[in-house]
């Protein structure tokens, strides 16, 4: 947890494309989602939840029926991190069962390939076999050839170029990776030998790691810019980004294995594009982030929050994510972001709100066009096409959320012309919150770029703005209220609009 309040947001519509759950509910719920929900509700004790966590990854057929799910999960790592933190509190019988399950699964992987920094364990036989294709006839599966090459690319990028610390135990010893039929997950990084170093001001500890990667990505894993059809025999795109993602987890364990799931996963998904700019597998998670812009950014879908991480690295430099992690040794996730990226003020979140609306991040290290799917599922609070408009957003009730902004959240309100003229907009937010406002004017086709203009608000959070040539020069105007600070829970506001 990131020590932020935990809003119960409205149900999100499913992501475009396959459901990819596993810690954040992109669409349907994976087995681990269901298990973690029941544990949070007090329905499972530590021994049972950890047995079920291991079953979900290694022996899903052993799960009670209520936890069986056909939904794909992105990553099982955070549940395994929670298990590692719990390890000393588990019964001897539970520990032994978990260790036996793991050992039985890995014992079948009797073939190895070694690279300068890694040892790859796999098999060419049985249910755990990697694809048999060996086009270069070197006696090694093309899948493993691609994996071995990828691992050294990942090391060069994440360790050498981006200057993250090496995982615990490396480079003195090589890092071990295993290829198994995970069925429902791309990969998982196991934390071992957790060492708790301090509990204040935040929990701080390290852990060694090993990684398990899906053995073929053959069953219902989505396509990307390398696996164009999703039916390739050697799914090199999914393989490469998964390795970049999981190795970043191993690195994170050597910084602070006690950090939040949001920071673990948003950053590891960011690392996919940091290493492999042209694969863009991360696009599958963006819509599940965009459907809840009203929620605090740290309480939104963890994998889709790579959008926010990409915004930070594009705006403040590629090293900002590493600096966030080092701040996270002594700070909560929000405070680490606040200090490393925003230098102690949340004011810049007003800029993020507009960038989110415009999907205004490029394709990571290149300055190419965004690869975010359009149309997106960005939540639009309201669209108006007849005037005058006068709306008061009421306070939330226990039965009905008003979907107004939380702290570090935003709303998007679109105005479409029914005639040409000047559009006058007023905004009035509930007093006592760090309201900020802007309008984005979308040009008529072929008439230039979108224009963003701040709405100046007084001490009572009231302001007004006039947009000239609405309906001629501008085809749409969007009001964007946001709260540039953490305090705030579905804060009511009102607005008006008229054409003169």
C-alpha positions as CSV (number, residue, x, y, z in Angstrom):
1,X,0.0,0.0,0.0
2,X,1.1,3.5,-0.6
3,X,-0.4,4.9,2.6
4,X,-2.8,7.0,0.5
5,X,-6.5,6.8,1.2
6,X,-8.1,3.9,-0.6
7,X,-11.0,5.1,-2.7
8,X,-13.7,2.6,-3.8
9,X,-14.0,3.9,-7.3
10,X,-16.8,2.8,-9.7
11,X,-16.4,-0.3,-11.7
12,X,-14.2,0.2,-14.7
13,X,-15.3,-0.9,-18.2
14,X,-13.1,-3.7,-19.6
15,X,-9.9,-2.7,-21.4
16,X,-9.8,-2.8,-25.1
17,X,-8.3,-6.1,-26.0
18,X,-7.7,-9.1,-23.7
19,X,-8.4,-8.8,-20.0
20,X,-5.0,-8.5,-18.2
21,X,-5.5,-8.6,-14.5
22,X,-3.2,-9.7,-11.7
23,X,-3.2,-6.8,-9.2
24,X,-5.3,-4.2,-10.7
25,X,-8.4,-5.4,-12.5
26,X,-7.8,-4.4,-16.1
27,X,-10.9,-6.4,-17.1
28,X,-11.9,-9.6,-15.3
29,X,-10.2,-10.7,-12.2
30,X,-7.4,-13.2,-12.2
31,X,-7.0,-15.9,-9.5
32,X,-4.6,-13.7,-7.6
33,X,-7.0,-10.7,-7.7
34,X,-9.7,-12.9,-6.1
35,X,-7.4,-14.3,-3.5
36,X,-6.0,-10.8,-2.5
37,X,-9.6,-9.4,-2.3
38,X,-10.6,-12.2,0.2
39,X,-7.5,-11.7,2.2
40,X,-8.0,-8.0,2.4
41,X,-11.6,-8.7,3.6
42,X,-10.3,-10.9,6.4
43,X,-11.6,-14.2,4.8
44,X,-8.2,-15.8,4.6
45,X,-5.4,-16.2,7.2
46,X,-1.7,-15.8,6.3
47,X,-1.1,-19.5,5.8
48,X,-4.0,-20.1,3.5
49,X,-3.5,-16.9,1.5
50,X,0.1,-17.8,0.8
51,X,-0.7,-21.4,-0.2
52,X,-3.3,-20.1,-2.6
53,X,-0.9,-17.5,-4.0
54,X,1.5,-20.3,-4.8
55,X,-1.2,-22.5,-6.2
56,X,-2.4,-19.6,-8.5
57,X,1.1,-19.5,-10.1
58,X,2.3,-23.1,-10.0
59,X,-0.8,-25.4,-9.5
60,X,-4.0,-23.5,-10.4
61,X,-5.9,-26.8,-10.5
62,X,-5.4,-27.1,-6.7
63,X,-7.2,-23.8,-6.0
64,X,-10.6,-23.8,-4.4
65,X,-13.2,-23.3,-7.2
66,X,-14.0,-19.7,-6.1
67,X,-10.4,-18.7,-6.9
68,X,-10.1,-20.3,-10.3
69,X,-10.1,-17.8,-13.2
70,X,-9.4,-18.0,-16.9
71,X,-8.3,-14.3,-16.9
72,X,-4.8,-13.5,-18.0
73,X,-2.6,-11.8,-15.4
74,X,0.2,-9.5,-16.2
75,X,2.5,-10.3,-13.4
76,X,2.3,-12.4,-10.2
77,X,5.3,-10.6,-8.6
78,X,3.6,-8.5,-6.0
79,X,1.7,-11.4,-4.5
80,X,5.0,-13.2,-4.2
81,X,6.6,-10.2,-2.6
82,X,3.8,-10.2,0.0
83,X,4.5,-13.9,0.6
84,X,8.2,-13.2,1.1
85,X,7.4,-10.5,3.7
86,X,5.0,-13.0,5.5
87,X,7.5,-15.9,5.4
88,X,8.7,-15.9,8.9
89,X,5.1,-15.8,10.2
90,X,4.0,-19.0,8.3
91,X,3.7,-22.4,9.8
92,X,6.4,-25.0,9.1
93,X,3.9,-27.1,7.2
94,X,2.8,-24.2,5.0
95,X,6.5,-23.3,4.2
96,X,7.3,-26.8,3.3
97,X,4.3,-27.2,1.0
98,X,5.2,-24.0,-0.9
99,X,8.8,-25.0,-1.2
100,X,7.9,-28.5,-2.4
101,X,5.6,-27.1,-5.1
102,X,8.3,-24.8,-6.3
103,X,11.0,-27.4,-6.3
104,X,8.7,-29.9,-8.2
105,X,8.0,-27.4,-10.9
106,X,11.6,-26.3,-11.4
107,X,13.1,-29.8,-11.2
108,X,11.8,-30.5,-14.8
109,X,13.9,-27.8,-16.3
110,X,17.1,-29.8,-17.0
111,X,18.6,-27.8,-19.9
112,X,20.6,-24.6,-19.5
113,X,22.1,-21.8,-21.5
114,X,24.6,-19.4,-20.0
115,X,25.2,-15.8,-20.9
116,X,27.7,-13.3,-19.4
117,X,25.2,-12.4,-16.6
118,X,22.5,-15.0,-16.7
119,X,21.7,-18.8,-16.5
120,X,18.6,-19.8,-18.3
121,X,16.8,-23.0,-17.2
122,X,14.3,-24.7,-19.5
123,X,13.2,-28.0,-21.0
124,X,12.4,-29.2,-24.5
125,X,10.1,-32.0,-23.3
126,X,6.6,-32.2,-21.8
127,X,4.1,-29.6,-20.8
128,X,6.8,-27.1,-19.7
129,X,8.7,-27.3,-23.1
130,X,9.7,-24.1,-24.9
131,X,8.9,-23.9,-28.7
132,X,10.8,-26.5,-30.6
133,X,11.6,-24.3,-33.6
134,X,15.4,-24.1,-34.2
135,X,15.8,-22.3,-37.5
136,X,19.5,-21.8,-37.2
137,X,20.0,-25.5,-36.2
138,X,22.3,-24.7,-33.3
139,X,20.6,-27.3,-31.1
140,X,18.9,-24.6,-29.0
141,X,15.3,-23.4,-29.4
142,X,15.0,-20.1,-31.2
143,X,12.9,-19.0,-28.2
144,X,15.8,-19.5,-25.8
145,X,18.2,-17.9,-28.3
146,X,16.0,-14.8,-28.3
147,X,15.7,-14.9,-24.5
148,X,19.5,-15.2,-24.0
149,X,20.1,-12.3,-26.4
150,X,17.4,-10.2,-24.7
151,X,18.8,-10.7,-21.2
152,X,22.1,-9.1,-22.1
153,X,20.2,-6.2,-23.8
154,X,18.2,-5.8,-20.6
155,X,21.3,-5.8,-18.4
156,X,23.0,-3.2,-20.7
157,X,20.1,-0.9,-20.7
158,X,18.9,-1.1,-17.1
159,X,22.2,-1.6,-15.3
160,X,24.8,0.0,-17.5
161,X,22.9,2.9,-19.2
162,X,20.2,3.7,-16.7
163,X,22.5,3.0,-13.8
164,X,20.2,1.0,-11.6
165,X,21.9,-1.2,-8.9
166,X,22.4,-4.8,-9.8
167,X,20.1,-7.4,-8.1
168,X,21.3,-8.8,-4.7
169,X,24.1,-11.3,-5.3
170,X,25.1,-10.1,-8.8
171,X,27.3,-9.7,-10.7
172,X,29.5,-11.9,-8.4
173,X,27.0,-14.7,-9.2
174,X,24.9,-15.0,-12.4
175,X,21.2,-14.4,-12.2
176,X,19.0,-17.5,-12.7
177,X,15.9,-17.5,-14.9
178,X,13.4,-20.3,-15.4
179,X,10.9,-20.9,-18.3
180,X,7.7,-22.7,-17.3
181,X,4.1,-22.9,-18.4
182,X,2.6,-20.2,-16.2
183,X,-0.7,-20.4,-18.0
184,X,-2.2,-17.2,-16.7
185,X,0.8,-14.9,-16.2
186,X,3.6,-13.3,-18.3
187,X,6.1,-13.8,-15.5
188,X,6.9,-13.6,-11.8
189,X,9.9,-12.5,-9.8
190,X,10.3,-14.3,-6.5
191,X,11.8,-12.5,-3.6
192,X,14.1,-14.6,-1.4
193,X,16.0,-14.0,1.8
194,X,14.2,-10.8,2.8
195,X,16.3,-8.6,5.1
196,X,14.3,-5.9,7.0
197,X,16.7,-3.1,7.7
198,X,14.4,-0.5,9.3
199,X,10.7,0.1,10.0
200,X,10.8,3.9,10.3
201,X,10.2,6.4,8.6
202,X,9.1,3.6,6.2
203,X,9.8,-0.1,6.1
204,X,13.1,-0.7,4.2
205,X,14.5,-4.0,3.2
206,X,16.2,-5.9,0.4
207,X,15.8,-9.4,-1.1
208,X,17.5,-11.6,-3.6
209,X,15.5,-12.8,-6.5
210,X,15.0,-15.3,-9.3
211,X,12.6,-15.0,-12.2
212,X,10.1,-17.4,-13.9
213,X,9.0,-16.5,-17.5
214,X,6.1,-18.0,-19.4
215,X,7.5,-20.7,-21.7
216,X,5.8,-19.8,-25.0
217,X,3.2,-17.0,-24.7
218,X,1.1,-19.1,-27.0
219,X,-2.4,-19.1,-25.4
220,X,-4.4,-15.9,-25.7
221,X,-1.5,-13.5,-25.0
222,X,-2.2,-10.3,-27.0
223,X,-0.1,-9.1,-30.0
224,X,2.3,-6.1,-30.0
225,X,4.4,-4.3,-32.6
226,X,6.8,-7.4,-32.9
227,X,4.2,-10.2,-32.4
228,X,1.9,-8.6,-34.9
229,X,-0.6,-11.4,-35.2
230,X,-0.2,-12.9,-31.7
231,X,0.2,-16.3,-33.4
232,X,3.9,-16.3,-34.1
233,X,5.7,-19.5,-33.0
234,X,8.4,-17.4,-31.3
235,X,6.7,-14.6,-29.4
236,X,9.8,-12.5,-29.2
237,X,8.0,-9.3,-28.4
238,X,6.1,-10.6,-25.4
239,X,9.3,-12.5,-24.3
240,X,11.5,-9.4,-24.4
241,X,9.2,-6.9,-22.6
242,X,8.5,-9.5,-19.9
243,X,12.2,-10.0,-19.2
244,X,12.7,-6.2,-19.1
245,X,9.7,-6.0,-16.7
246,X,10.7,-8.8,-14.4
247,X,14.4,-7.9,-14.2
248,X,13.4,-4.4,-13.0
249,X,11.6,-6.1,-10.2
250,X,14.8,-7.9,-9.2
251,X,16.5,-4.5,-9.2
252,X,13.8,-3.0,-7.1
253,X,14.3,-5.7,-4.5
254,X,17.8,-4.4,-3.9
255,X,16.4,-0.8,-3.3
256,X,13.4,-1.4,-1.1
257,X,11.4,-4.7,-1.3
258,X,8.8,-3.1,1.1
259,X,7.6,-0.4,-1.3
260,X,4.1,-0.2,-2.7
261,X,2.6,-2.4,-5.4
262,X,1.8,0.7,-7.4
263,X,5.4,1.8,-7.5
264,X,6.6,-1.8,-8.3
265,X,4.3,-2.3,-11.2
266,X,4.0,1.2,-12.8
267,X,7.8,1.4,-12.8
268,X,8.4,-2.1,-14.1
269,X,5.9,-1.5,-16.9
270,X,7.7,1.7,-17.7
271,X,10.9,-0.3,-18.0
272,X,9.4,-2.4,-20.8
273,X,9.4,0.7,-23.0
274,X,12.6,2.0,-21.6
275,X,14.4,-1.1,-22.8
276,X,12.3,-1.9,-25.9
277,X,10.9,1.3,-27.3
278,X,9.5,-0.3,-30.4
279,X,7.5,-3.2,-28.9
280,X,4.7,-1.2,-27.2
281,X,3.1,-4.1,-25.4
282,X,2.2,-1.7,-22.5
283,X,-0.5,-0.1,-24.6
284,X,-2.9,-2.9,-23.4
285,X,-2.9,-1.4,-19.9
286,X,-3.5,2.3,-20.7
287,X,-7.3,2.3,-21.0
288,X,-7.7,0.8,-17.5
289,X,-5.7,3.8,-16.2
290,X,-7.6,6.3,-18.3
291,X,-11.1,5.2,-17.2
292,X,-10.6,6.7,-13.7
293,X,-8.9,10.1,-14.0
294,X,-11.0,11.3,-11.1
295,X,-9.1,9.0,-8.7
296,X,-5.8,9.9,-7.0
297,X,-3.1,8.9,-9.5
298,X,-1.6,6.5,-6.8
299,X,-4.8,4.6,-6.5
300,X,-5.3,3.8,-10.2
301,X,-4.6,0.7,-12.2
302,X,-0.9,-0.2,-11.5
303,X,0.2,-1.3,-14.9
304,X,-1.6,1.4,-16.8
305,X,0.1,3.9,-14.4
306,X,3.1,3.5,-16.7
307,X,1.4,6.4,-18.5
308,X,2.2,8.6,-15.5
309,X,5.8,7.2,-15.3
310,X,6.3,7.9,-19.0
311,X,5.0,11.4,-18.5
312,X,7.5,11.9,-15.6
313,X,10.5,10.6,-17.5
314,X,9.5,12.6,-20.6
315,X,9.0,15.8,-18.7
316,X,11.8,15.6,-16.1
317,X,14.3,13.3,-17.7
318,X,14.8,9.6,-17.9
319,X,16.7,9.4,-14.6
320,X,13.7,10.6,-12.6
321,X,12.3,7.1,-12.1
322,X,15.5,5.9,-10.6
323,X,15.6,9.0,-8.3
324,X,12.0,8.2,-7.2
325,X,13.1,4.7,-6.2
326,X,16.1,6.0,-4.1
327,X,13.8,8.4,-2.4
328,X,11.5,5.5,-1.7
329,X,14.1,4.0,0.7
330,X,12.9,6.5,3.3
331,X,9.6,7.8,1.9
332,X,6.2,6.6,1.0
333,X,5.5,6.3,-2.8
334,X,3.6,9.7,-3.0
335,X,6.3,11.5,-1.0
336,X,9.1,9.9,-3.1
337,X,7.4,11.1,-6.3
338,X,6.7,14.5,-4.8
339,X,10.3,15.1,-3.8
340,X,12.2,13.4,-6.7
341,X,10.0,14.6,-9.6
342,X,8.1,17.7,-8.3
343,X,10.6,19.1,-5.9
344,X,8.1,19.4,-3.0
345,X,5.0,20.8,-4.8
346,X,2.1,19.0,-6.4
347,X,1.4,22.1,-8.6
348,X,2.7,20.3,-11.7
349,X,-0.2,17.9,-11.5
350,X,-2.3,20.5,-13.2
351,X,0.0,20.0,-16.3
352,X,-0.4,16.3,-16.1
353,X,-4.2,16.6,-16.2
354,X,-4.1,18.3,-19.6
355,X,-1.4,15.9,-20.9
356,X,-3.7,13.0,-19.8
357,X,-6.6,14.5,-21.7
358,X,-4.6,15.0,-24.9
359,X,-2.8,11.6,-24.5
360,X,0.2,13.9,-24.8
361,X,3.2,11.6,-24.2
362,X,5.4,10.4,-27.1
363,X,6.7,6.9,-27.7
364,X,9.3,7.0,-24.8
365,X,12.9,7.7,-25.9
366,X,12.0,8.7,-29.5
367,X,9.8,11.7,-30.1
368,X,7.4,9.8,-32.2
369,X,3.6,9.9,-32.1
370,X,1.9,8.4,-29.2
371,X,1.1,4.7,-29.5
372,X,-1.9,4.9,-27.1
373,X,-4.9,3.3,-28.8
374,X,-7.5,5.8,-30.1
375,X,-10.3,6.2,-29.4
376,X,-9.2,5.8,-25.8
377,X,-11.6,5.0,-22.9
378,X,-10.7,8.2,-21.1
379,X,-13.6,9.1,-18.8
380,X,-15.4,12.2,-20.0
381,X,-17.6,13.6,-17.2
382,X,-20.1,15.4,-19.5
383,X,-20.5,16.6,-23.1
384,X,-22.7,19.6,-23.8
385,X,-24.0,20.8,-27.2
386,X,-26.8,23.1,-26.2
387,X,-26.6,26.3,-24.3
388,X,-26.8,27.9,-21.7
389,X,-25.3,25.2,-19.4
390,X,-25.5,25.3,-15.6
391,X,-24.4,22.2,-13.7
392,X,-23.8,21.7,-10.0
393,X,-22.0,18.5,-9.1
394,X,-23.5,17.3,-5.8
395,X,-21.6,15.7,-3.0
396,X,-21.2,11.9,-3.1
397,X,-23.4,9.6,-1.1
398,X,-22.9,6.1,0.2
399,X,-25.0,4.9,-2.6
400,X,-23.8,7.1,-5.5
401,X,-20.3,8.4,-6.2
402,X,-20.3,11.8,-7.9
403,X,-17.0,11.0,-9.7
404,X,-15.7,14.5,-9.0
405,X,-11.9,14.8,-8.5
406,X,-10.1,13.4,-5.6
407,X,-6.8,14.9,-4.6
408,X,-4.4,14.5,-7.6
409,X,-7.4,13.6,-9.8
410,X,-9.2,15.5,-12.6
411,X,-12.4,15.7,-14.6
412,X,-12.9,16.4,-18.3
413,X,-16.0,18.4,-19.5
414,X,-16.4,18.9,-23.2
415,X,-18.4,21.6,-25.0
416,X,-19.4,21.2,-28.6
417,X,-20.8,24.1,-30.6
418,X,-24.4,24.5,-31.7
419,X,-23.6,27.8,-33.3
420,X,-20.6,30.0,-33.8
421,X,-19.6,32.7,-31.2
422,X,-17.6,33.3,-28.1
423,X,-17.9,30.6,-25.4
424,X,-17.9,31.9,-21.8
425,X,-17.2,29.4,-19.0
426,X,-17.3,29.8,-15.3
427,X,-16.0,27.3,-12.7
428,X,-16.6,27.3,-8.9
429,X,-15.0,24.6,-6.8
430,X,-15.8,23.8,-3.1
431,X,-13.6,26.0,-0.9
432,X,-10.5,24.8,0.9
433,X,-9.0,22.6,-1.8
434,X,-6.1,23.2,-4.2
435,X,-8.3,23.6,-7.3
436,X,-6.6,24.3,-10.6
437,X,-8.3,24.7,-13.9
438,X,-7.6,25.0,-17.6
439,X,-9.4,24.8,-20.9
440,X,-8.2,22.9,-24.0
441,X,-9.4,24.2,-27.3
442,X,-9.5,21.7,-30.1
443,X,-9.1,23.2,-33.6
444,X,-11.4,22.6,-36.5
445,X,-9.9,20.1,-38.9
446,X,-6.7,21.3,-40.5
447,X,-6.4,24.6,-38.5
448,X,-3.5,23.9,-36.2
449,X,-2.7,22.4,-32.8
450,X,-4.8,22.2,-29.6
451,X,-4.4,25.2,-27.3
452,X,-4.4,25.0,-23.5
453,X,-5.1,28.1,-21.4
454,X,-5.2,28.3,-17.6
455,X,-8.4,29.4,-15.8
456,X,-7.4,31.9,-13.2
457,X,-9.2,31.1,-9.9
458,X,-9.6,33.4,-6.9
459,X,-9.2,32.5,-3.3
460,X,-12.8,31.0,-3.3
461,X,-11.8,28.7,-6.2
462,X,-14.0,30.7,-8.7
463,X,-12.9,31.7,-12.1
464,X,-14.1,32.4,-15.6
465,X,-12.7,32.4,-19.2
466,X,-13.9,33.3,-22.6
467,X,-12.9,31.4,-25.8
468,X,-13.3,33.3,-29.0
469,X,-14.3,31.8,-32.3
470,X,-16.0,28.8,-30.8
471,X,-17.6,26.8,-33.6
472,X,-15.4,28.3,-36.3
473,X,-11.8,28.2,-35.3
474,X,-12.4,25.7,-32.4
475,X,-14.5,22.5,-32.9
476,X,-14.4,21.6,-29.2
477,X,-13.5,23.2,-25.8
478,X,-12.8,21.1,-22.8
479,X,-12.8,22.3,-19.2
480,X,-10.3,20.5,-17.0
481,X,-10.7,21.0,-13.2
482,X,-8.1,19.2,-11.1
483,X,-6.9,19.2,-7.5
484,X,-3.1,19.8,-7.3
485,X,-2.6,18.3,-3.8
486,X,-3.4,15.0,-2.0
487,X,-6.2,16.2,0.2
488,X,-9.7,15.9,-1.3
489,X,-12.3,13.2,-1.8
490,X,-14.8,13.6,-4.6
491,X,-14.9,17.3,-4.1
492,X,-18.1,19.0,-5.4
493,X,-18.0,21.9,-7.9
494,X,-20.2,23.7,-10.4
495,X,-19.8,25.3,-13.8
496,X,-21.7,27.3,-16.4
497,X,-21.3,27.9,-20.1
498,X,-23.0,30.1,-22.7
499,X,-22.3,31.3,-26.3
500,X,-22.4,35.0,-27.0
